[in-house]
Amino acid sequence: MAGWMLVARWPFLTKPQADDMTKPATDAPISYIDRTTAYYLGLGYDNPYQWAQYDDVPFVSVTKPLTEMRVGLVTTAALYQEDKGDQGPGAPYNAAAKFYEVYRQPIMPFPDVRISHVAIDRDHTTAEDIGSYFPLNAMLRASRAGIIKAVGAYFYGFPTNRSQRTHLDQDAPKLAEMVKADQLDAVIAVPNCPVCHQSIALAMRAIEAEGIPTVIMGCAKDIVERAGVPRFYFSDFPLGNGAGRPHDTASQDHTLAGALDMLAAATGPRSTVTSPLKWLGKPDWKTDYANIAKLTPEEISVRRMAFDKGKAVAATTRQGKDKG
């Protein structure tokens, strides 16, 4: 398996438990498209979302060794905003913490980014460990070990937006322009929620079309593969852990190693590699996320009101940004 190969090739990696690396998956990944469609229909919204789907996928081959590459990081995490309510570990969904424009920030001092503003799997992860959704430390370790030449001096935040047109016309071109200006050799991107995976897929398609190789590290396989991307390193973990298991440095290093390995090895578009690592939490976690069948009528009503409130907060925040 790839995980063992990477340990052999990259001695700085520690080895996760043997069980995690050798036990084959016995269940299929969650179909987030089907699950969320049923969920929102169950909440009373009768206009199912149309997810992005493309036949043609841009692809550029890597032309230099990883050891000579400067690699950048794209995230859907938001910069911490002190005045925007609870954004810490275990925070409930916080629409006020959303951002609506692509941002570019230095990697040092180490940034404080959070994912309270998106629909991660709050039943099975808390976002307590930034390394599980923002692999900057793992990338810095890879750089210090000589696996890559360097980490780009800046990282990039890409907004989660249900409007594919806004992404295609505004956000993705802006991000691609930033990445080109910073002269990166490759880009790693980590989405968090279902729509985040679509947003990042559209962004990486745009960057790849500009001649820069990309790889996505994520957990929503069906959404990414439907959109069509050059390279996808899939971890079958609850949403919010695309960069590895929380509080598990070895897992995070292995996840990055797998993504870098496929970045260099992929020979064509729509390349997907599945991480051999397994989730170590509750074994039935896949039955919980956005599962309308497990909710009572009272719970459905509460979820509907919370969703409507979140939409209203997000709309107010967006209008304030537009006026500013």
Backbone as numpy.savetxt, mean C-alpha at the origin, in Angstrom:
# Nx Ny Nz CAx CAy CAz Cx Cy Cz
11.81 -21.68 -2.10 10.98 -20.49 -2.10 11.85 -19.24 -2.10
11.24 -18.15 -2.59 11.99 -16.91 -2.70 12.56 -16.46 -1.38
11.82 -16.63 -0.29 12.30 -16.15 1.00 13.63 -16.77 1.40
13.75 -18.10 1.19 15.01 -18.77 1.52 16.11 -18.28 0.60
15.81 -18.09 -0.66 16.81 -17.62 -1.61 17.34 -16.25 -1.18
16.45 -15.38 -0.72 16.86 -14.05 -0.34 17.72 -14.07 0.90
17.43 -14.97 1.85 18.26 -15.09 3.03 19.67 -15.50 2.63
19.75 -16.42 1.69 21.07 -16.88 1.26 21.84 -15.78 0.53
21.14 -15.00 -0.27 21.80 -13.97 -1.07 22.13 -12.74 -0.24
21.31 -12.45 0.75 21.44 -11.21 1.53 21.67 -11.58 2.99
22.90 -11.76 3.40 23.20 -12.28 4.74 22.70 -11.40 5.87
22.44 -10.11 5.62 21.99 -9.25 6.71 20.58 -9.59 7.17
19.81 -10.32 6.36 18.46 -10.68 6.75 18.48 -11.77 7.81
17.65 -11.61 8.82 17.44 -12.70 9.76 16.33 -13.59 9.23
16.28 -14.80 9.70 15.35 -15.78 9.14 14.08 -15.87 10.00
12.90 -15.58 9.42 11.66 -15.79 10.17 11.48 -17.27 10.50
10.50 -17.55 11.34 10.25 -18.93 11.73 10.07 -19.81 10.51
10.63 -21.02 10.57 10.59 -21.92 9.42 9.17 -22.19 8.96
8.24 -22.31 9.91 6.84 -22.56 9.56 6.33 -21.51 8.59
6.66 -20.25 8.83 6.14 -19.16 8.03 6.63 -19.25 6.59
7.81 -19.82 6.41 8.43 -19.81 5.09 8.09 -21.04 4.27
7.62 -22.10 4.90 7.45 -23.35 4.18 6.00 -23.80 4.06
5.12 -23.29 4.92 3.74 -23.76 4.92 2.95 -23.11 3.78
2.41 -23.89 2.85 1.67 -23.29 1.75 0.36 -22.67 2.21
-0.09 -21.67 1.49 -1.37 -21.04 1.81 -2.50 -22.05 1.57
-3.45 -22.09 2.48 -4.55 -23.04 2.34 -5.87 -22.35 2.02
-5.85 -21.01 1.92 -7.08 -20.31 1.58 -6.76 -19.19 0.61
-7.78 -18.81 -0.12 -7.59 -17.81 -1.17 -7.55 -16.41 -0.57
-6.91 -15.48 -1.26 -6.94 -14.09 -0.81 -8.36 -13.54 -0.81
-8.60 -12.54 0.01 -9.90 -11.87 0.01 -10.14 -11.20 -1.33
-11.34 -11.34 -1.86 -11.75 -10.55 -3.02 -12.32 -9.24 -2.48
-11.48 -8.23 -2.42 -11.92 -6.96 -1.84 -12.97 -6.27 -2.71
-12.92 -6.49 -4.00 -13.93 -5.90 -4.88 -15.31 -6.48 -4.54
-15.40 -7.79 -4.47 -16.68 -8.42 -4.13 -17.12 -8.07 -2.71
-16.18 -8.10 -1.78 -16.51 -7.86 -0.38 -17.02 -6.43 -0.17
-16.32 -5.46 -0.73 -16.74 -4.07 -0.51 -18.00 -3.74 -1.30
-18.18 -4.36 -2.46 -19.41 -4.14 -3.21 -20.62 -4.61 -2.41
-20.53 -5.82 -1.86 -21.63 -6.35 -1.04 -21.83 -5.50 0.21
-20.74 -5.01 0.78 -20.81 -4.22 2.00 -21.58 -2.92 1.77
-21.21 -2.19 0.74 -21.88 -0.90 0.52 -23.30 -1.06 0.00
-23.57 -2.13 -0.74 -24.95 -2.43 -1.10 -25.75 -2.72 0.17
-25.13 -3.44 1.09 -25.81 -3.76 2.34 -26.06 -2.54 3.22
-25.20 -1.54 3.10 -25.41 -0.30 3.83 -26.49 0.57 3.20
-26.89 0.23 1.97 -27.96 0.97 1.33 -27.53 1.84 0.17
-26.27 1.74 -0.24 -25.81 2.49 -1.40 -25.97 1.60 -2.64
-26.78 2.05 -3.58 -27.17 1.16 -4.68 -26.46 1.47 -5.99
-25.30 2.10 -5.91 -24.54 2.41 -7.12 -23.12 1.85 -6.96
-22.93 0.56 -7.24 -21.63 -0.08 -7.00 -20.48 0.64 -7.69
-19.38 0.75 -7.00 -18.20 1.42 -7.53 -17.62 0.63 -8.70
-17.17 1.35 -9.72 -16.57 0.71 -10.90 -15.05 0.80 -10.77
-14.42 -0.33 -10.50 -12.98 -0.35 -10.28 -12.21 -0.28 -11.60
-11.04 0.30 -11.55 -10.22 0.50 -12.74 -9.80 -0.84 -13.34
-9.80 -0.89 -14.66 -9.37 -2.10 -15.37 -8.76 -1.72 -16.70
-7.54 -2.19 -16.95 -6.84 -1.88 -18.19 -6.25 -3.14 -18.79
-6.25 -3.20 -20.12 -5.65 -4.33 -20.82 -4.15 -4.12 -21.01
-3.77 -2.92 -21.41 -2.36 -2.62 -21.66 -1.69 -2.15 -20.37
-0.49 -2.66 -20.13 0.26 -2.31 -18.92 1.66 -1.86 -19.32
2.07 -0.67 -18.93 3.44 -0.22 -19.25 4.47 -1.04 -18.48
5.64 -1.20 -19.07 6.70 -1.95 -18.41 8.05 -1.53 -18.96
8.99 -1.28 -18.05 10.38 -1.04 -18.44 11.27 -1.97 -17.64
12.25 -2.54 -18.30 13.17 -3.45 -17.63 14.21 -2.66 -16.84
14.64 -3.26 -15.75 15.74 -2.68 -14.97 17.03 -2.85 -15.76
17.81 -1.78 -15.84 19.01 -1.81 -16.68 20.30 -1.75 -15.90
20.21 -1.74 -14.57 21.42 -1.71 -13.76 21.21 -2.57 -12.52
22.28 -3.01 -11.88 22.14 -3.83 -10.67 21.49 -3.03 -9.54
20.83 -3.75 -8.63 20.25 -3.09 -7.47 21.30 -2.28 -6.70
22.51 -2.78 -6.68 23.57 -2.11 -5.93 23.93 -0.74 -6.49
23.43 -0.44 -7.68 23.70 0.86 -8.30 22.44 1.72 -8.38
21.36 1.29 -7.72 20.08 1.96 -7.87 19.72 2.81 -6.66
19.20 4.00 -6.95 18.62 4.87 -5.92 17.11 4.69 -6.00
16.52 4.23 -4.90 15.13 3.79 -4.90 14.29 4.74 -4.05
13.17 5.18 -4.59 12.26 6.07 -3.88 11.07 5.32 -3.31
10.36 5.99 -2.41 9.22 5.39 -1.71 7.98 6.26 -1.89
6.87 5.62 -2.28 5.57 6.28 -2.39 4.62 5.61 -1.40
3.83 6.42 -0.72 2.92 5.91 0.31 1.55 6.58 0.19
0.54 5.91 0.72 -0.77 6.57 0.88 -0.97 7.02 2.33
0.07 6.91 3.15 0.00 7.39 4.52 -0.01 8.92 4.52
-0.64 9.48 5.53 -0.76 10.94 5.65 0.23 11.46 6.68
0.77 12.65 6.41 1.58 13.31 7.40 0.73 13.62 8.64
1.29 13.38 9.80 0.55 13.62 11.04 0.19 15.10 11.16
-1.07 15.36 11.49 -1.57 16.73 11.67 -2.14 16.84 13.08
-1.47 17.58 13.92 -1.80 17.63 15.34 -3.23 18.08 15.60
-3.78 18.90 14.70 -5.12 19.46 14.93 -6.24 18.64 14.30
-5.94 17.41 13.85 -6.93 16.62 13.11 -7.45 15.42 13.87
-7.40 15.46 15.20 -7.99 14.38 15.98 -7.08 13.17 16.11
-7.67 12.08 16.57 -6.93 10.86 16.87 -6.40 10.23 15.58
-5.09 10.10 15.50 -4.44 9.46 14.35 -3.47 8.39 14.81
-3.51 8.05 16.09 -2.55 7.12 16.65 -2.94 5.67 16.47
-2.16 4.76 17.05 -2.45 3.33 16.94 -3.85 3.00 17.44
-4.58 2.22 16.66 -5.93 1.84 17.03 -6.98 2.91 16.84
-6.60 4.03 16.22 -7.57 5.12 16.02 -8.71 4.66 15.11
-9.92 5.14 15.38 -11.01 4.87 14.44 -10.77 5.62 13.14
-11.55 5.29 12.14 -11.43 5.99 10.85 -11.58 7.49 11.07
-10.64 8.25 10.51 -10.57 9.68 10.74 -10.50 10.42 9.40
-11.66 10.78 8.87 -11.71 11.45 7.57 -11.04 12.81 7.59
-10.98 13.44 8.76 -10.38 14.78 8.85 -8.89 14.76 8.57
-8.26 13.58 8.71 -6.81 13.48 8.50 -6.44 13.20 7.04
-7.42 13.13 6.16 -7.13 12.87 4.75 -6.32 14.01 4.12
-5.62 13.68 3.04 -4.96 14.70 2.25 -5.40 14.53 0.80
-5.31 15.61 0.04 -5.91 15.62 -1.30 -4.96 16.03 -2.41
-3.71 16.22 -2.08 -2.71 16.57 -3.09 -1.47 15.72 -2.89
-0.78 15.43 -3.97 0.50 14.73 -3.88 1.47 15.57 -3.07
2.19 14.93 -2.16 3.21 15.68 -1.42 4.58 15.02 -1.56
5.60 15.80 -1.30 7.00 15.37 -1.37 7.70 15.88 -0.13
8.28 14.95 0.66 8.90 15.32 1.92 10.25 14.62 2.08
11.19 15.25 2.78 12.49 14.59 3.01 12.34 13.37 3.92
13.22 12.40 3.72 13.16 11.18 4.54 13.81 11.40 5.91
14.55 12.48 6.06 15.16 12.82 7.34 14.90 14.29 7.67
14.55 14.61 8.94 14.36 13.66 10.04 13.25 12.66 9.74
13.31 11.51 10.39 12.38 10.43 10.05 10.93 10.93 10.17
10.15 10.74 9.12 8.81 11.33 9.09 7.80 10.61 9.99
6.80 11.36 10.38 5.69 10.82 11.16 4.48 10.75 10.24
4.21 9.56 9.73 3.07 9.37 8.83 2.12 8.35 9.46
0.83 8.55 9.24 -0.21 7.73 9.87 -1.21 7.25 8.81
-1.99 6.24 9.19 -2.99 5.70 8.25 -4.38 5.63 8.89
-4.67 6.56 9.79 -6.00 6.61 10.39 -7.07 7.06 9.41
-6.66 7.67 8.30 -7.60 8.27 7.35 -8.10 7.30 6.29
-7.66 6.04 6.34 -8.05 5.08 5.31 -8.59 3.81 5.96
-9.25 2.98 5.14 -9.98 1.80 5.64 -9.07 0.58 5.74
-8.14 0.63 6.71 -7.34 -0.56 6.99 -8.21 -1.57 7.75
-7.67 -2.74 8.01 -8.40 -3.77 8.76 -8.24 -3.49 10.25
-9.14 -2.69 10.80 -9.02 -2.28 12.20 -9.36 -3.40 13.19
-9.95 -4.48 12.71 -10.23 -5.61 13.60 -8.97 -6.42 13.88
-8.00 -6.36 12.98 -6.85 -7.26 13.09 -5.50 -6.56 13.02
-5.50 -5.25 12.94 -4.23 -4.52 12.99 -4.50 -3.13 13.56
-3.47 -2.56 14.16 -3.65 -1.27 14.85 -2.83 -0.14 14.25
-1.94 -0.44 13.30 -1.02 0.56 12.74 -0.07 1.10 13.81
0.19 0.31 14.82 1.10 0.74 15.88 2.55 0.79 15.40
2.91 -0.12 14.50 4.28 -0.20 14.00 4.35 0.40 12.60
4.98 1.56 12.47 5.07 2.23 11.18 5.76 1.37 10.13
6.61 0.46 10.58 7.32 -0.40 9.63 6.44 -1.36 8.89
5.21 -1.58 9.36 4.30 -2.50 8.68 3.60 -1.86 7.49
3.63 -0.52 7.41 2.98 0.15 6.29 3.84 1.22 5.61
5.01 1.49 6.17 5.90 2.51 5.63 7.33 1.98 5.75
7.86 1.34 4.68 9.10 0.56 4.80 10.39 1.37 4.71
10.38 2.60 5.18 11.58 3.42 5.06 12.74 2.84 5.86
12.49 2.39 7.09 13.58 1.81 7.87 14.16 0.57 7.19
13.30 -0.27 6.63 13.80 -1.45 5.92 14.63 -1.04 4.71
14.21 -0.01 4.01 14.97 0.46 2.85 16.31 1.03 3.28
16.34 1.74 4.39 17.61 2.28 4.90 18.54 1.14 5.32
17.99 0.09 5.93 18.82 -1.07 6.28 19.40 -1.71 5.02
18.57 -1.83 3.97 19.06 -2.40 2.71 20.15 -1.53 2.10
20.02 -0.23 2.22 21.04 0.67 1.70 22.35 0.53 2.48
22.25 0.50 3.80 23.46 0.36 4.62 24.16 -0.96 4.36
23.39 -1.99 4.01 23.97 -3.31 3.73 24.50 -3.41 2.31
24.30 -2.37 1.51 24.80 -2.40 0.14 23.90 -3.13 -0.83
22.66 -3.44 -0.43 21.74 -4.14 -1.33 21.26 -3.19 -2.41
20.96 -1.96 -2.04 20.70 -0.89 -3.01 21.72 0.21 -2.77
21.91 1.05 -3.75 22.90 2.12 -3.61 22.47 3.14 -2.57
21.18 3.55 -2.65 20.71 4.57 -1.74 19.19 4.63 -1.78
18.63 5.21 -0.73 17.21 5.55 -0.71 17.10 7.00 -1.18
16.10 7.28 -2.00 15.90 8.65 -2.45 15.79 9.60 -1.28
16.24 10.82 -1.46 16.26 11.80 -0.37 14.86 12.24 0.05
13.87 11.98 -0.80 12.49 12.36 -0.52 11.59 11.15 -0.64
10.48 11.17 0.09 9.41 10.21 -0.15 8.18 10.99 -0.59
7.18 10.28 -1.12 6.05 10.92 -1.78 4.74 10.37 -1.24
3.81 11.26 -0.95 2.49 10.85 -0.52 1.51 10.98 -1.67
0.77 9.91 -1.91 -0.20 9.91 -3.01 -1.60 9.81 -2.41
-2.49 10.75 -2.73 -3.82 10.76 -2.11 -4.68 9.60 -2.59
-5.54 9.14 -1.69 -6.52 8.13 -2.04 -7.78 8.83 -2.54
-8.17 8.54 -3.75 -9.28 9.27 -4.35 -10.11 8.30 -5.16
-11.41 8.28 -4.91 -12.28 7.40 -5.69 -12.44 7.88 -7.13
-12.07 9.14 -7.40 -12.15 9.66 -8.76 -10.91 9.25 -9.56
-11.08 8.27 -10.40 -9.96 7.82 -11.23 -9.52 8.92 -12.18
-10.45 9.74 -12.65 -10.12 10.81 -13.57 -9.19 11.83 -12.93
-9.46 12.17 -11.66 -8.57 13.11 -10.97 -7.17 12.55 -10.86
-7.07 11.27 -10.55 -5.74 10.65 -10.49 -5.04 10.70 -11.85
-5.76 10.32 -12.89 -5.14 10.23 -14.21 -4.75 11.59 -14.76
-5.59 12.58 -14.52 -5.35 13.90 -15.10 -4.44 14.78 -14.25
-4.44 14.59 -12.93 -3.72 15.51 -12.05 -2.67 14.82 -11.19
-3.11 13.87 -10.35 -2.22 13.34 -9.32 -1.08 12.51 -9.88
-1.40 11.55 -10.75 -0.36 10.66 -11.27 0.68 11.42 -12.09
0.28 12.33 -13.00 1.30 13.10 -13.72 2.17 13.94 -12.79
1.58 14.51 -11.75 2.37 15.32 -10.81 3.39 14.46 -10.09
2.97 13.27 -9.63 3.91 12.37 -8.96 5.03 11.94 -9.91
4.68 11.57 -11.12 5.69 11.15 -12.09 6.70 12.26 -12.35
6.23 13.48 -12.41 7.12 14.62 -12.62 8.09 14.77 -11.44
7.60 14.62 -10.22 8.46 14.71 -9.05 9.54 13.62 -9.07
9.12 12.39 -9.36 10.04 11.26 -9.36 11.12 11.44 -10.42
10.73 11.90 -11.60 11.71 12.15 -12.66 12.68 13.25 -12.26
12.17 14.32 -11.66 13.03 15.43 -11.25 14.05 15.00 -10.21
13.69 14.04 -9.37 14.61 13.56 -8.34 15.54 12.46 -8.83
15.43 12.12 -10.10 16.36 11.20 -10.77 16.48 9.85 -10.05
15.32 9.28 -9.75 15.30 7.97 -9.12 15.47 6.87 -10.17
16.05 5.78 -9.74 16.21 4.63 -10.64 15.03 3.67 -10.55
14.30 3.71 -9.46 13.14 2.83 -9.28 12.30 3.37 -8.13
11.05 2.88 -8.08 10.12 3.33 -7.04 9.42 2.12 -6.43
9.35 2.11 -5.09 8.55 1.16 -4.34 7.34 1.90 -3.80
6.16 1.31 -3.91 4.94 1.97 -3.43 4.17 1.03 -2.52
3.61 1.58 -1.44 2.86 0.77 -0.47 1.49 1.40 -0.22
0.42 0.81 -0.76 -0.94 1.25 -0.45 -1.44 0.59 0.83
-2.59 1.06 1.33 -3.10 0.52 2.59 -4.54 0.03 2.52
-5.47 0.84 2.03 -6.87 0.46 1.99 -7.23 -0.09 0.60
-8.46 -0.56 0.39 -8.82 -1.03 -0.95 -8.65 0.04 -2.03
-9.24 1.23 -1.84 -9.12 2.27 -2.86 -7.67 2.74 -2.98
-6.92 2.69 -1.87 -5.49 3.03 -1.93 -4.77 2.15 -2.97
-5.13 0.88 -2.99 -4.46 -0.03 -3.94 -4.74 0.38 -5.38
-5.97 0.81 -5.65 -6.27 1.30 -7.00 -5.52 2.59 -7.29
-5.51 3.51 -6.33 -4.83 4.78 -6.52 -3.34 4.57 -6.83
-2.71 3.72 -6.04 -1.29 3.45 -6.24 -1.05 2.72 -7.56
-1.96 1.83 -7.94 -1.81 1.15 -9.23 -1.80 2.16 -10.37
-2.72 3.13 -10.34 -2.74 4.15 -11.39 -1.48 4.99 -11.36
-0.99 5.30 -10.17 0.22 6.10 -10.05 1.44 5.36 -10.60
1.57 4.07 -10.28 2.73 3.32 -10.75 2.68 3.09 -12.26
1.50 2.95 -12.81 1.38 2.86 -14.26 1.94 4.14 -14.92
1.63 5.28 -14.32 2.10 6.55 -14.88 3.61 6.68 -14.77
4.18 6.28 -13.64 5.63 6.37 -13.46 6.35 5.42 -14.40
5.83 4.22 -14.52 6.45 3.24 -15.42 6.39 3.72 -16.87
5.31 4.38 -17.23 5.19 4.92 -18.59 6.23 5.99 -18.87
6.78 6.59 -17.81 7.84 7.58 -17.96 9.23 6.95 -17.95
9.29 5.62 -17.92 10.57 4.94 -18.03 11.24 4.58 -16.72
10.50 4.63 -15.61 11.08 4.33 -14.30 10.44 3.06 -13.75
11.22 2.02 -13.46 10.65 0.77 -12.97 9.99 0.94 -11.60
8.90 0.21 -11.39 8.13 0.30 -10.14 7.76 -1.08 -9.63
7.52 -1.15 -8.32 6.96 -2.35 -7.72 6.05 -1.92 -6.57
4.89 -2.55 -6.48 3.93 -2.29 -5.40 4.03 -3.41 -4.38
4.06 -3.04 -3.10 3.97 -3.99 -1.99 2.61 -3.80 -1.35
1.73 -4.79 -1.46 0.38 -4.57 -0.96 -0.34 -5.85 -0.59
-1.62 -5.68 -0.19 -2.41 -6.79 0.35 -3.73 -7.03 -0.39
-4.10 -6.17 -1.35 -5.37 -6.33 -2.07 -5.07 -6.77 -3.50
-4.89 -8.06 -3.66 -4.42 -8.61 -4.92 -5.40 -8.38 -6.06
-6.68 -8.60 -5.81 -7.65 -8.51 -6.90 -7.74 -7.09 -7.47
-7.63 -6.08 -6.62 -7.75 -4.70 -7.08 -6.54 -4.31 -7.94
-5.36 -4.66 -7.47 -4.13 -4.31 -8.19 -4.07 -5.04 -9.53
-4.37 -6.32 -9.51 -4.28 -7.09 -10.75 -5.36 -6.69 -11.75
-6.51 -6.27 -11.28 -7.55 -5.80 -12.19 -7.10 -4.52 -12.89
-6.49 -3.60 -12.14 -6.01 -2.35 -12.74 -4.91 -2.62 -13.75
-4.04 -3.56 -13.43 -2.94 -3.90 -14.32 -1.70 -3.07 -14.02
-0.72 -3.70 -13.39 0.50 -2.99 -13.02 1.72 -3.78 -13.50
2.87 -3.12 -13.55 4.08 -3.82 -13.97 4.49 -4.94 -13.01
4.60 -4.60 -11.70 5.09 -5.56 -10.71 4.32 -5.40 -9.41
3.93 -6.54 -8.81 3.18 -6.51 -7.55 3.70 -7.60 -6.64
4.17 -7.18 -5.45 4.60 -8.15 -4.43 3.48 -8.24 -3.40
2.81 -9.37 -3.38 1.59 -9.56 -2.61 1.86 -10.24 -1.29
1.43 -9.59 -0.19 1.45 -10.21 1.14 0.01 -10.47 1.56
-0.30 -11.70 1.86 -1.67 -12.08 2.23 -1.90 -11.78 3.72
-1.90 -10.47 4.02 -2.04 -9.96 5.38 -3.25 -9.04 5.45
-3.75 -8.74 6.63 -4.80 -7.73 6.75 -4.35 -6.38 6.22
-5.27 -5.64 5.65 -4.95 -4.33 5.09 -4.28 -3.43 6.13
-3.21 -2.76 5.71 -2.43 -1.93 6.61 -1.08 -2.54 6.95
-0.77 -3.69 6.31 0.48 -4.39 6.58 1.22 -4.78 5.30
1.14 -3.92 4.30 1.76 -4.22 3.02 3.27 -4.29 3.06
3.89 -3.74 4.11 5.35 -3.74 4.22 5.86 -4.82 5.18
4.96 -5.67 5.69 5.38 -6.75 6.57 4.59 -6.78 7.85
4.79 -7.83 8.63 4.07 -7.98 9.89 4.53 -6.93 10.90
3.61 -6.43 11.74 4.01 -5.44 12.74 4.91 -6.02 13.82
5.84 -5.19 14.28 6.79 -5.58 15.33 7.56 -6.84 14.95
7.89 -6.95 13.68 8.61 -8.11 13.16 9.58 -7.62 12.09
10.75 -7.17 12.54 11.73 -6.60 11.61 12.13 -7.59 10.54
12.28 -8.86 10.92 12.66 -9.87 9.93 11.62 -9.97 8.83
10.34 -9.95 9.22 9.27 -10.00 8.23 9.33 -8.79 7.30
9.56 -7.63 7.85 9.61 -6.41 7.05 10.81 -6.42 6.11
11.95 -6.92 6.57 13.12 -7.02 5.70 12.89 -8.03 4.58
12.24 -9.15 4.91 11.96 -10.16 3.88 10.97 -9.63 2.84
9.99 -8.87 3.29 9.01 -8.32 2.35 9.69 -7.35 1.39
10.51 -6.47 1.92 11.25 -5.56 1.04 12.18 -6.33 0.12
12.87 -7.33 0.65 13.78 -8.12 -0.18 13.05 -8.78 -1.34
11.87 -9.32 -1.04 11.09 -9.94 -2.12 10.70 -8.95 -3.19
10.31 -7.75 -2.76 9.92 -6.72 -3.73 11.10 -6.27 -4.57
12.25 -6.08 -3.94 13.44 -5.67 -4.68 13.89 -6.77 -5.64
13.78 -8.00 -5.19 14.17 -9.12 -6.03 13.33 -9.17 -7.30
11.99 -8.99 -7.15 11.16 -9.05 -8.35 11.31 -7.78 -9.18
11.65 -6.66 -8.55 11.93 -5.45 -9.31 13.02 -5.72 -10.34
14.06 -6.42 -9.91 15.18 -6.70 -10.81 14.92 -7.87 -11.74
14.10 -8.84 -11.29 13.97 -10.10 -12.04 12.80 -10.14 -13.02
11.78 -9.30 -12.84 10.60 -9.37 -13.70 10.96 -9.11 -15.15
10.37 -9.89 -16.04 10.68 -9.78 -17.47 9.52 -9.21 -18.28
8.39 -8.96 -17.63 7.26 -8.41 -18.35 6.21 -7.90 -17.39
5.19 -7.19 -17.92 4.16 -6.60 -17.06 3.25 -7.65 -16.45
2.43 -7.20 -15.49 1.52 -8.06 -14.75 2.26 -9.16 -14.00
3.47 -8.86 -13.54 4.22 -9.82 -12.73 3.76 -9.73 -11.28
3.32 -10.84 -10.73 2.91 -10.90 -9.32 3.70 -12.00 -8.63
4.26 -11.68 -7.48 4.92 -12.66 -6.63 4.22 -12.62 -5.27
3.90 -13.79 -4.74 3.26 -13.88 -3.43 4.29 -14.17 -2.36
4.30 -13.36 -1.32 5.21 -13.59 -0.21 4.92 -14.94 0.44
5.96 -15.66 0.84 5.73 -16.93 1.54 5.37 -16.74 3.01
5.47 -15.53 3.51 5.18 -15.28 4.92 3.68 -15.36 5.19
3.32 -15.82 6.38 1.93 -15.97 6.77 1.60 -15.03 7.92
0.35 -14.62 7.98 -0.12 -13.80 9.08 -0.15 -14.63 10.35
0.33 -14.05 11.44 0.44 -14.79 12.69 -0.67 -14.45 13.68
-1.64 -13.64 13.25 -2.76 -13.31 14.12 -3.85 -14.36 14.04
-5.08 -13.95 14.31 -6.20 -14.88 14.30 -6.35 -15.53 12.93
-6.50 -16.85 12.88 -6.54 -17.54 11.59 -7.78 -17.23 10.76
-8.85 -16.73 11.39 -10.08 -16.46 10.65 -10.22 -14.99 10.28
-9.11 -14.26 10.22 -9.18 -12.81 9.98 -9.86 -12.47 8.66
-9.78 -13.35 7.69 -10.33 -13.03 6.37 -11.85 -12.96 6.35
-12.49 -13.52 7.35 -13.96 -13.51 7.35 -14.54 -12.21 7.89
-13.72 -11.33 8.46 -14.23 -10.18 9.17 -14.32 -8.89 8.34
-13.32 -8.62 7.50 -13.24 -7.30 6.88 -14.47 -7.00 6.02
-15.17 -5.90 6.34 -16.31 -5.41 5.56 -17.29 -6.54 5.20
-17.54 -7.42 6.14 -18.42 -8.57 5.88 -19.83 -8.22 6.36
-20.67 -7.80 5.44 -22.02 -7.35 5.77 -22.85 -8.47 6.40
-22.52 -9.71 6.07 -23.30 -10.85 6.58 -23.10 -11.05 8.08
-22.04 -10.48 8.65 -21.76 -10.66 10.06 -22.32 -9.52 10.92
-23.01 -8.56 10.29 -23.52 -7.40 11.02 -25.02 -7.53 11.27
-25.46 -7.06 12.42 -26.88 -7.00 12.73 -27.48 -5.76 12.06
-28.81 -5.70 11.92 -29.43 -4.49 11.36 -29.03 -3.23 12.12
-28.90 -3.34 13.44 -28.49 -2.18 14.23 -27.07 -1.75 13.89
-26.18 -2.73 13.73 -24.80 -2.42 13.39 -24.71 -1.81 11.99
-25.53 -2.30 11.08 -25.55 -1.74 9.73 -25.97 -0.28 9.76
-26.97 0.03 10.56 -27.44 1.41 10.68 -26.33 2.31 11.23
-25.65 1.83 12.25 -24.55 2.61 12.83 -23.44 2.82 11.81
-23.10 1.78 11.05 -22.04 1.90 10.04 -22.45 2.90 8.96
-23.72 2.87 8.56 -24.20 3.80 7.53 -24.07 5.24 8.02
-24.48 5.50 9.25 -24.38 6.86 9.78 -22.93 7.30 9.89
-22.05 6.38 10.32 -20.63 6.72 10.44 -20.03 7.02 9.07
-20.42 6.25 8.06 -19.89 6.47 6.72 -20.36 7.81 6.16
-21.64 8.12 6.35 -22.16 9.41 5.88 -21.47 10.57 6.59
-21.22 10.41 7.87 -20.51 11.45 8.62 -19.10 11.63 8.09
-18.43 10.52 7.83 -17.07 10.59 7.29 -17.03 11.29 5.94
-18.02 10.99 5.09 -18.07 11.65 3.79 -18.26 13.15 3.94
-19.10 13.54 4.88 -19.36 14.97 5.10 -18.10 15.67 5.61
-17.38 15.02 6.53 -16.13 15.60 7.05 -15.11 15.73 5.93
-14.98 14.69 5.13 -14.02 14.72 4.03 -14.38 15.82 3.02
-15.67 15.98 2.73 -16.09 17.02 1.78 -15.77 18.41 2.32
-16.00 18.61 3.61 -15.68 19.90 4.22 -14.19 20.17 4.19
-13.40 19.14 4.50 -11.94 19.29 4.47 -11.45 19.61 3.08
-12.00 18.91 2.09 -11.59 19.15 0.70 -11.95 20.57 0.26
-13.15 21.03 0.62 -13.56 22.38 0.24 -12.66 23.42 0.88
-12.25 23.16 2.12 -11.34 24.10 2.78 -10.00 24.16 2.08
-9.50 22.98 1.63 -8.23 22.95 0.89 -8.35 23.70 -0.43
-9.48 23.51 -1.12 -9.68 24.17 -2.40 -9.71 25.68 -2.24
-10.37 26.17 -1.18 -10.44 27.61 -0.95 -9.09 28.19 -0.56
-8.32 27.37 0.17 -7.00 27.82 0.59 -6.04 27.93 -0.56
